[in-house]
C-alpha cells in the first residue's frame, strides 16, 4: 500500500497551467490601478503647481479601475448574503456611482 500512495503523489504533483479566474483578474486590475495612481501622484509631486494632463489621465484611469474593483468585490460579498436587500442596496449604489462617474467624465 505505501507504493500506491507514492504513485498517487507523483501524479498529483504534475504542474498544470493556471487558468484565469475572477480573483486573478481582479489582482491584475488592482496592480495596474495602483501603478496609475502612483504615477499620477509622482507627477503631481514633481510639478506641484503645474500638474500636467498626463497626471490627470493616470489619476482618472486609476480611479476608474479602483471603482471597478470595489464594485466587483462588493458584488461577490453580497452574493454570500441571504437577504435580497444587500443585493438591492449594492445595485442602487453601483448605478449611482456609474451614472455620476459617467456624467463627471463627460
Helices and strands as residue ranges (DSSP letters): H 2-12, H 22-47, H 53-79, H 84-105
